[in-house]
């Protein structure tokens, strides 16, 4: 979570930047961690600054 918060801080400081979140799961029946990170970023109002949906999920 600390990495995500630092990423959000940097995104605020560098508004032209793109937030990339990553993280998989150990089990096929579990959602990748990246989905949780992306959801947390959206809750933190990143969607308002990212109307094009450029939050990238890799996982």
N, CA, C and O atoms as CSV, one atom per row, in Angstrom:
chain,resi,resn,atom,element,x,y,z
A,1,UNK,N,N,0.818,-1.188,0.000
A,1,UNK,CA,C,0.000,0.000,0.000
A,1,UNK,C,C,0.866,1.258,0.000
A,1,UNK,O,O,0.482,2.286,-0.558
A,2,UNK,N,N,2.037,1.168,0.629
A,2,UNK,CA,C,2.928,2.335,0.651
A,2,UNK,C,C,3.370,2.726,-0.759
A,2,UNK,O,O,3.478,3.910,-1.082
A,3,UNK,N,N,3.621,1.727,-1.584
A,3,UNK,CA,C,4.025,2.028,-2.970
A,3,UNK,C,C,2.910,2.723,-3.739
A,3,UNK,O,O,3.154,3.650,-4.512
A,4,UNK,N,N,1.688,2.264,-3.517
A,4,UNK,CA,C,0.554,2.888,-4.194
A,4,UNK,C,C,0.418,4.340,-3.762
A,4,UNK,O,O,0.221,5.221,-4.599
A,5,UNK,N,N,0.519,4.593,-2.484
A,5,UNK,CA,C,0.384,5.961,-1.988
A,5,UNK,C,C,1.495,6.850,-2.539
A,5,UNK,O,O,1.249,8.010,-2.871
A,6,UNK,N,N,2.703,6.328,-2.639
A,6,UNK,CA,C,3.797,7.103,-3.226
A,6,UNK,C,C,3.519,7.368,-4.706
A,6,UNK,O,O,3.793,8.462,-5.201
A,7,UNK,N,N,2.979,6.379,-5.412
A,7,UNK,CA,C,2.617,6.574,-6.810
A,7,UNK,C,C,1.566,7.657,-6.976
A,7,UNK,O,O,1.640,8.465,-7.902
A,8,UNK,N,N,0.593,7.675,-6.085
A,8,UNK,CA,C,-0.450,8.702,-6.142
A,8,UNK,C,C,0.139,10.080,-5.856
A,8,UNK,O,O,-0.247,11.069,-6.480
A,9,UNK,N,N,1.077,10.141,-4.908
A,9,UNK,CA,C,1.734,11.406,-4.599
A,9,UNK,C,C,2.510,11.912,-5.810
A,9,UNK,O,O,2.448,13.095,-6.144
A,10,UNK,N,N,3.235,11.020,-6.460
A,10,UNK,CA,C,3.999,11.411,-7.645
A,10,UNK,C,C,3.079,11.826,-8.782
A,10,UNK,O,O,3.383,12.770,-9.511
A,11,UNK,N,N,1.967,11.138,-8.940
A,11,UNK,CA,C,1.017,11.486,-9.989
A,11,UNK,C,C,0.454,12.883,-9.762
A,11,UNK,O,O,0.223,13.634,-10.710
A,12,UNK,N,N,0.238,13.219,-8.507
A,12,UNK,CA,C,-0.241,14.563,-8.180
A,12,UNK,C,C,0.826,15.607,-8.527
A,12,UNK,O,O,0.511,16.683,-9.035
A,13,UNK,N,N,2.086,15.278,-8.248
A,13,UNK,CA,C,3.187,16.206,-8.511
A,13,UNK,C,C,3.502,16.307,-10.005
A,13,UNK,O,O,3.958,17.349,-10.476
A,14,UNK,N,N,3.261,15.231,-10.742
A,14,UNK,CA,C,3.573,15.170,-12.171
A,14,UNK,C,C,2.286,14.847,-12.943
A,14,UNK,O,O,2.087,13.699,-13.339
A,15,UNK,N,N,1.427,15.816,-13.160
A,15,UNK,CA,C,0.107,15.535,-13.731
A,15,UNK,C,C,0.115,14.910,-15.125
A,15,UNK,O,O,-0.892,14.328,-15.528
A,16,UNK,N,N,1.204,15.008,-15.866
A,16,UNK,CA,C,1.267,14.374,-17.187
A,16,UNK,C,C,1.704,12.919,-17.116
A,16,UNK,O,O,1.764,12.235,-18.138
A,17,UNK,N,N,2.005,12.448,-15.922
A,17,UNK,CA,C,2.464,11.070,-15.750
A,17,UNK,C,C,1.294,10.096,-15.885
A,17,UNK,O,O,0.132,10.494,-15.793
A,18,UNK,N,N,1.606,8.836,-16.102
A,18,UNK,CA,C,0.611,7.772,-16.149
A,18,UNK,C,C,0.862,6.838,-14.982
A,18,UNK,O,O,1.994,6.413,-14.751
A,19,UNK,N,N,-0.180,6.521,-14.253
A,19,UNK,CA,C,-0.061,5.591,-13.132
A,19,UNK,C,C,-0.166,4.164,-13.659
A,19,UNK,O,O,-1.141,3.807,-14.320
A,20,UNK,N,N,0.835,3.362,-13.364
A,20,UNK,CA,C,0.840,1.953,-13.752
A,20,UNK,C,C,0.869,1.136,-12.477
A,20,UNK,O,O,1.774,1.299,-11.658
A,21,UNK,N,N,-0.105,0.261,-12.298
A,21,UNK,CA,C,-0.131,-0.627,-11.133
A,21,UNK,C,C,0.074,-2.056,-11.612
A,21,UNK,O,O,-0.354,-2.421,-12.707
A,22,UNK,N,N,0.723,-2.852,-10.795
A,22,UNK,CA,C,0.966,-4.239,-11.180
A,22,UNK,C,C,0.861,-5.131,-9.954
A,22,UNK,O,O,0.936,-4.667,-8.816
A,23,UNK,N,N,0.691,-6.387,-10.205
A,23,UNK,CA,C,0.638,-7.378,-9.142
A,23,UNK,C,C,-0.307,-8.493,-9.523
A,23,UNK,O,O,-1.449,-8.251,-9.912
A,24,UNK,N,N,0.163,-9.683,-9.413
A,24,UNK,CA,C,-0.646,-10.843,-9.757
A,24,UNK,C,C,-1.198,-11.516,-8.516
A,24,UNK,O,O,-1.218,-10.925,-7.436
A,25,UNK,N,N,-1.635,-12.725,-8.668
A,25,UNK,CA,C,-2.090,-13.524,-7.530
A,25,UNK,C,C,-1.448,-14.896,-7.641
A,25,UNK,O,O,-1.050,-15.329,-8.722
A,26,UNK,N,N,-1.359,-15.554,-6.529
A,26,UNK,CA,C,-0.749,-16.888,-6.515
A,26,UNK,C,C,-1.712,-17.967,-6.987
A,26,UNK,O,O,-1.294,-19.036,-7.432
A,27,UNK,N,N,-2.997,-17.678,-6.886
A,27,UNK,CA,C,-3.992,-18.677,-7.244
A,27,UNK,C,C,-4.842,-18.176,-8.403
A,27,UNK,O,O,-5.155,-16.988,-8.487
A,28,UNK,N,N,-5.204,-19.071,-9.276
A,28,UNK,CA,C,-5.987,-18.704,-10.461
A,28,UNK,C,C,-7.381,-18.209,-10.100
A,28,UNK,O,O,-7.980,-17.454,-10.866
A,29,UNK,N,N,-7.911,-18.618,-8.949
A,29,UNK,CA,C,-9.266,-18.217,-8.574
A,29,UNK,C,C,-9.298,-16.918,-7.756
A,29,UNK,O,O,-10.360,-16.515,-7.283
A,30,UNK,N,N,-8.148,-16.264,-7.587
A,30,UNK,CA,C,-8.085,-14.993,-6.867
A,30,UNK,C,C,-7.840,-13.857,-7.843
A,30,UNK,O,O,-7.131,-14.020,-8.836
A,31,UNK,N,N,-8.424,-12.719,-7.558
A,31,UNK,CA,C,-8.211,-11.541,-8.407
A,31,UNK,C,C,-6.780,-11.044,-8.227
A,31,UNK,O,O,-6.250,-11.083,-7.116
A,32,UNK,N,N,-6.154,-10.581,-9.297
A,32,UNK,CA,C,-4.808,-10.037,-9.191
A,32,UNK,C,C,-4.785,-8.812,-8.267
A,32,UNK,O,O,-5.746,-8.045,-8.213
A,33,UNK,N,N,-3.701,-8.647,-7.560
A,33,UNK,CA,C,-3.523,-7.519,-6.651
A,33,UNK,C,C,-3.665,-6.200,-7.407
A,33,UNK,O,O,-4.153,-5.217,-6.848
A,34,UNK,N,N,-3.247,-6.170,-8.662
A,34,UNK,CA,C,-3.328,-4.947,-9.460
A,34,UNK,C,C,-4.763,-4.425,-9.555
A,34,UNK,O,O,-4.971,-3.214,-9.624
A,35,UNK,N,N,-5.741,-5.307,-9.560
A,35,UNK,CA,C,-7.135,-4.857,-9.619
A,35,UNK,C,C,-7.499,-4.073,-8.365
A,35,UNK,O,O,-8.199,-3.063,-8.441
A,36,UNK,N,N,-7.025,-4.533,-7.217
A,36,UNK,CA,C,-7.266,-3.811,-5.971
A,36,UNK,C,C,-6.566,-2.468,-5.955
A,36,UNK,O,O,-7.129,-1.474,-5.498
A,37,UNK,N,N,-5.334,-2.433,-6.454
A,37,UNK,CA,C,-4.587,-1.170,-6.517
A,37,UNK,C,C,-5.295,-0.176,-7.435
A,37,UNK,O,O,-5.423,1.002,-7.099
A,38,UNK,N,N,-5.752,-0.647,-8.587
A,38,UNK,CA,C,-6.441,0.241,-9.527
A,38,UNK,C,C,-7.737,0.766,-8.915
A,38,UNK,O,O,-8.067,1.942,-9.071
A,39,UNK,N,N,-8.468,-0.099,-8.224
A,39,UNK,CA,C,-9.702,0.336,-7.573
A,39,UNK,C,C,-9.402,1.373,-6.493
A,39,UNK,O,O,-10.130,2.357,-6.361
A,40,UNK,N,N,-8.340,1.160,-5.723
A,40,UNK,CA,C,-7.960,2.119,-4.684
A,40,UNK,C,C,-7.579,3.459,-5.301
A,40,UNK,O,O,-7.924,4.510,-4.760
A,41,UNK,N,N,-6.874,3.430,-6.423
A,41,UNK,CA,C,-6.497,4.674,-7.102
A,41,UNK,C,C,-7.741,5.417,-7.577
A,41,UNK,O,O,-7.800,6.643,-7.490
A,42,UNK,N,N,-8.727,4.691,-8.075
A,42,UNK,CA,C,-9.955,5.322,-8.532
A,42,UNK,C,C,-10.726,5.928,-7.354
A,42,UNK,O,O,-11.289,7.017,-7.470
A,43,UNK,N,N,-10.749,5.232,-6.243
A,43,UNK,CA,C,-11.424,5.755,-5.056
A,43,UNK,C,C,-10.731,7.025,-4.574
A,43,UNK,O,O,-11.370,7.928,-4.034
A,44,UNK,N,N,-9.415,7.080,-4.774
A,44,UNK,CA,C,-8.640,8.254,-4.354
A,44,UNK,C,C,-8.794,9.406,-5.349
A,44,UNK,O,O,-7.978,10.328,-5.369
A,45,UNK,N,N,-9.829,9.351,-6.163
A,45,UNK,CA,C,-10.207,10.405,-7.107
A,45,UNK,C,C,-9.258,10.542,-8.299
A,45,UNK,O,O,-9.204,11.596,-8.932
A,46,UNK,N,N,-8.524,9.498,-8.600
A,46,UNK,CA,C,-7.667,9.534,-9.782
A,46,UNK,C,C,-8.543,9.586,-11.032
A,46,UNK,O,O,-8.152,10.204,-12.022
A,47,UNK,N,N,-9.700,8.961,-11.013
A,47,UNK,CA,C,-10.590,8.930,-12.175
A,47,UNK,C,C,-10.929,10.355,-12.619
A,47,UNK,O,O,-11.056,10.613,-13.816
A,48,UNK,N,N,-11.075,11.275,-11.675
A,48,UNK,CA,C,-11.384,12.654,-12.043
A,48,UNK,C,C,-10.246,13.282,-12.834
A,48,UNK,O,O,-10.477,14.122,-13.703
A,49,UNK,N,N,-9.024,12.877,-12.534
A,49,UNK,CA,C,-7.869,13.416,-13.251
A,49,UNK,C,C,-7.476,12.512,-14.418
A,49,UNK,O,O,-6.539,12.817,-15.155
A,50,UNK,N,N,-8.191,11.404,-14.585
A,50,UNK,CA,C,-7.875,10.424,-15.624
A,50,UNK,C,C,-9.139,10.080,-16.408
A,50,UNK,O,O,-9.544,8.918,-16.441
A,51,UNK,N,N,-9.764,11.065,-17.036
A,51,UNK,CA,C,-11.040,10.805,-17.706
A,51,UNK,C,C,-10.931,9.820,-18.862
A,51,UNK,O,O,-11.939,9.237,-19.262
A,52,UNK,N,N,-9.751,9.623,-19.403
A,52,UNK,CA,C,-9.567,8.709,-20.521
A,52,UNK,C,C,-9.382,7.264,-20.056
A,52,UNK,O,O,-9.291,6.354,-20.879
A,53,UNK,N,N,-9.328,7.054,-18.747
A,53,UNK,CA,C,-9.144,5.699,-18.219
A,53,UNK,C,C,-7.754,5.169,-18.456
A,53,UNK,O,O,-7.588,3.998,-18.794
A,54,UNK,N,N,-6.759,6.001,-18.286
A,54,UNK,CA,C,-5.395,5.606,-18.591
A,54,UNK,C,C,-4.682,4.933,-17.426
A,54,UNK,O,O,-3.467,4.743,-17.483
A,55,UNK,N,N,-5.405,4.571,-16.375
A,55,UNK,CA,C,-4.791,3.760,-15.340
A,55,UNK,C,C,-4.541,2.395,-15.963
A,55,UNK,O,O,-5.472,1.746,-16.442
A,56,UNK,N,N,-3.306,1.965,-15.957
A,56,UNK,CA,C,-2.915,0.730,-16.621
A,56,UNK,C,C,-2.762,-0.367,-15.576
A,56,UNK,O,O,-2.048,-0.197,-14.588
A,57,UNK,N,N,-3.436,-1.494,-15.796
A,57,UNK,CA,C,-3.317,-2.632,-14.883
A,57,UNK,C,C,-2.513,-3.723,-15.557
A,57,UNK,O,O,-2.834,-4.155,-16.664
A,58,UNK,N,N,-1.461,-4.167,-14.879
A,58,UNK,CA,C,-0.649,-5.278,-15.383
A,58,UNK,C,C,-0.650,-6.319,-14.289
A,58,UNK,O,O,-0.309,-6.012,-13.147
A,59,UNK,N,N,-1.020,-7.530,-14.606
A,59,UNK,CA,C,-1.029,-8.500,-13.523
A,59,UNK,C,C,-1.468,-9.782,-13.940
A,59,UNK,O,O,-1.527,-10.707,-13.130
